[in-house]
Amino acid sequence: MDIDFDKLKQGQKRMWATGDYPEIARTIAPVAEVVLERVEVRPAQQLLDVATGSGNVAIPAAAAGATVTGLDITPELLQVARRRAADAGVEVSFIEGDAEQLPFEDGSFDRVTSCFGVIFAPRQERAAAELSRVAGPGARIALTAWTPEGLNGRMFKTIGAHMPPPPPELPSPLMWGVEEHVRSLFGPTGAELTFERRMVPFSYDSPESWVEYNERVLGPTIMAKAMLEPQGRWDALRNELIELYRDANEAEDGGWRVQAEYLLIVAQLPA
């Protein structure tokens, strides 16, 4: 079966434009600091942030003195990123583009980053090859991905179990959270890879209120509800999500605090 990738990506645009992804991005902003620390961003470096979203990585990279380009497939998110950059008083070149077909010459950047972004490109080998192609000799690439066994990985799998399955030849975005798979993606580049399993904390009033929050702001949850609720199937998924978050709760004061595991990937390209 031939996959219509243009149609697939139009669907991704709609998903990430739905709700309020910039609000969600604020909850994972600390991860951007870790990414920039690992790539050792410096003044005058050329840095590309792929699937930049609302600019979590791009804006602080520019504030650190780098010359920054932020690329995303979703124009609505780029509008937010431009406003945020203006408010921060930094210059970033934000452009609409596809992670699988980066509109840059070979070796254009000293640093390439993607924070929970490029993992959603459907053709993972192509995306990894593009990240490496636009990075110059000796460049460093840093990426983050949710691990399959972590809280958000289990959340995406729980939602996916209730939705129409994707084409079997398309690997899950959660495969970026598997070290051996990432090694296979970057194998042709000769890059030296390092991995760190880290946690990002989330807190809210309760598991129920966190699901309600995601129903308002998180595109994948919003679209799942829109599809399943008319079929009378949303409550079953909602209850599973609440149970997942309840089981993960570390708070002992009646609140809700959890840790979501992610994989930090750093690829050092040969000089």
Summary of the structure (lengths in Angstrom):
residues: 271
radius of gyration: 18.3
end to end distance: 41.0
largest distance: 56.7
contacts: 898
relative contact order: 0.15
helix: 48%
strand: 23%
